[in-house]
Amino acid sequence: MNQRLFVGGAWVEPDGGHYEVTDPATEETVGLAPEASPDQVRAACAAAREAFGPWSRTAPEERAALLARTAEIIASRFGPYAELARAETGATTATARAMQVGVGIARFRRYARVEPSEWAIPPQINEAGPMGRAGVMGALAVRQPVGVVTCVTSYNNPWANPAGKVAPALAMGNTVVVKPAPQDPLSVYRMAEALAEAGVPPGVVNVVSGRAVEVGEIAVASPDVDMVSFTGSTAVGRRIAEVCGRGMKRQLMELGGKGAAVVFDDADLDSAVAGIGTTFSFYSGQICTAPTRVLAQRGVYQRLVERLAAYAARLKVGDPREPDTVVGPLISAAHRDRVEGYVDLGRKEGAVVVTGGERPPLERGFYVAPTLLADCANDMRVAREEIFGPVVVVIPFDDEDEGVALADDSDYGLIDYVWSGDVARAFRVARRLRAGGVGVNTVGRNMEAPFGGFKRSGVGRDVGSYALHAYSEVQAIVWPG
């Protein structure tokens, strides 16, 4: 089926024709995605602007009910939607089901809960003066929608990522233009279908895709757009931020990461290896929160390297449809070449390839073997730049201060990790780290906790109630008591 764009409540033939979406595991065509023209992107932004007024005035309960219906429609098609996500992304079947479609459903359900959008400010007693007589001033803070939000989503999770933007934005009364990643946009159109069937009014949700850079640029720069929510690389995020700055647009940026995992001598190595090992397995390392830069205290360094190498070597790399496959392919041949280039660079920089480093002997698919680079230094490019693949670098350190200094010596600051049997030290170190989140003896997430980064890892926070703040402006209403 040739996918059409979703603009102003209608399914529209793309002016730019279609392009092939490729299964990273088989290199076969999954489907044909639409290439929007500049005029069609502008039309999507204009439709969202026109729909904003009526949608922003609907009752929060009505918006919540629509999100709940959307979640149930997606859940009723769980199997085929998960299979499409697996085929588009190369994720294993288990990951596609639980972490992609499953999390997408959970996020629509989460924002189907109506939360208070206003709160009282303590009254203030004003003395008589130039502004008038003495009196008591009451105040109310009210969350108001921002307006039209362009959501530019990432390729590593075409369900959870757009759902995490669209659902809270709609809950707050915004309208959206979604520009999905060009590698796997078909799942996002399935989400739009579910929203349409749930009764979303025309123009409230629009989806425009394309491989041309101008599709995203127009969706960001349009004068009809009030805010941009972006997940992706820091380089692209910087470009978007420049455009937003010129137009004084709100922005929510979730960008790159180079997560430091600080492992102390007294750490539970089973827990540390299992947590760090998710870099090899979870999305094949194509995730910004991965603990890719391991800082190991010297007393545990050699054992940790050996244990991580053994762990990586045991993981089955192959067809993500097979139930025992742990490591699937990367998203594209170009990205595989990029990751392999970093492994070669690590060798040249003096790192020791303990395991991996070679392409798996598979006839088709964009695979990279789980790779461990030991004896690294923090000034190596493989230790400083986001590789976005199943590659872990290990760096030794001596004491707590050096471990913290190495962790913070990075352009990034999304999520770091600390493993230590001394809980007091673990929390002390966590508070010293310049990162938006810190996992203590875990890589697990609390999905109500604020998510976002320090430094070049982004701007703003979302997830849970923080997303409702992210997609709203705060208005103050003041009156005499």
Secondary structure by P-SEA (a helix, b strand, c coil): ccccccccccccccccbbbbbbccccccccbbbbbbcaaaaaaaaaaaaaaaaaaaaccaaaaaaaaaaaaaaaaaaaaaaaaaaaaacccccccccccaaaaaaaaaaaacccccccccccbbbbcccccccbbbbbbbbbbbbccbbbbbbbcccccaaaaacaaaaaaabbbbbbbcccccaaaaaaaaaaaaaaccccccbbbbbcccaaaaaaaaacccccbbbbbccaaaaaaaaaaaaaabbbbbbbbbbbbbbbbccccaaaaaaaaaacccccccccccccccbbbbcccaaaaaaaaaaaaaaaccccccccccccccccccaaaaaaaaaaaaaaaaacccccccccccccccccccccccccccccccccccccccccbbbbbbbccaaaaaaaaaccccccbbbbbcccaaaaaaaaaaccccccccccccccccccccccccccccccccaaaaaaabbbbbbbbcc
